Amino acid sequence: MFSLIGLWGNDKPEFRAGRVVKFESSSGIGDAPSVWSRNIVTVQDGSEQYSAGYVVHVLVHHPKDLVVGQDIGYRISGNHLLLKTADGKQIKAEMCKVRMVAGRQATVCAGETSFPN
């Protein structure tokens, strides 16, 4: 008897091994406190770097979950960077994009636009 179970057993892509090389977190606007945190993380795998941002409620995720120098599992799905922390939590972040804004090159990440100096 022939079985095809092994052919379709695992159709989810595996997480690759990377390292957090940059992490920025900010909350609130100006001096106003907020329960929302805007986070931008950069993961390096060999010579490749991927930056992505996400906004999250501070009670759901604490910035200490991502630390510069920490090894982390990651995979890319469409325009998202999926991160798997050491304790098994998964974070879905939108890849940062470089685009023209008002005739200038800008980086758009986690709903925030920044211009190079």
GIZIQUI-V13343 format. One record per residue. N is the residue number from 1. RES is the residue in one letter. PSI is psi in degrees with one decimal (999 if undefined). OMEGA is omega in whole degrees, 0 to 359 (999 if undefined). Layout:
n = (N N)
res = (RES RES)
psi = (PSI PSI)
omega = (OMEGA OMEGA)
This chain:
n = (1 2 3 4 5 6 7 8 9 10 11 12 13 14 15 16 17 18 19 20 21 22 23 24 25 26 27 28 29 30 31 32 33 34 35 36 37 38 39 40 41 42 43 44 45 46 47 48 49 50 51 52 53 54 55 56 57 58 59 60 61 62 63 64 65 66 67 68 69 70 71 72 73 74 75 76 77 78 79 80 81 82 83 84 85 86 87 88 89 90 91 92 93 94 95 96 97 98 99 100 101 102 103 104 105 106 107 108 109 110 111 112 113 114 115 116 117)
res = (M F S L I G L W G N D K P E F R A G R V V K F E S S S G I G D A P S V W S R N I V T V Q D G S E Q Y S A G Y V V H V L V H H P K D L V V G Q D I G Y R I S G N H L L L K T A D G K Q I K A E M C K V R M V A G R Q A T V C A G E T S F P N)
psi = (139.3 136.0 139.0 11.3 -42.4 -24.7 -30.4 13.2 -41.9 96.6 2.9 131.4 147.5 153.7 138.1 163.9 126.0 -174.6 135.9 119.5 -13.8 138.6 125.0 137.9 134.6 151.7 155.4 173.8 117.4 -126.3 -3.3 125.2 157.2 154.5 1.2 141.5 131.2 122.7 138.7 126.3 141.8 126.2 136.9 137.5 101.7 -125.2 -4.1 137.9 140.6 127.8 139.7 156.4 156.1 153.8 134.0 153.3 134.1 -20.8 -18.6 -38.6 135.0 138.6 -21.2 -11.7 -23.4 120.1 135.2 132.6 -11.1 137.6 144.4 144.9 141.7 158.4 157.4 131.1 106.1 -124.4 27.9 145.5 116.6 125.7 142.5 110.5 168.9 -30.7 11.6 -4.0 146.7 137.7 130.0 117.1 145.5 131.2 139.8 147.9 143.6 125.7 168.0 128.3 119.8 39.7 5.0 148.7 132.3 156.8 128.2 121.2 126.0 39.6 5.6 136.5 130.6 147.0 139.1 154.1 999)
omega = (184 181 179 184 183 182 182 187 185 181 177 177 179 174 176 178 177 180 176 180 177 177 177 179 177 177 179 177 184 180 183 178 180 175 179 180 175 185 175 182 174 180 178 176 186 180 181 174 179 177 181 181 178 177 184 175 185 178 181 185 178 181 180 177 179 184 177 182 182 172 183 174 179 168 180 178 183 179 179 172 180 183 177 183 182 181 175 178 176 180 178 183 179 181 176 182 174 180 178 178 181 177 180 176 181 174 178 184 179 177 181 179 177 180 177 181 999)
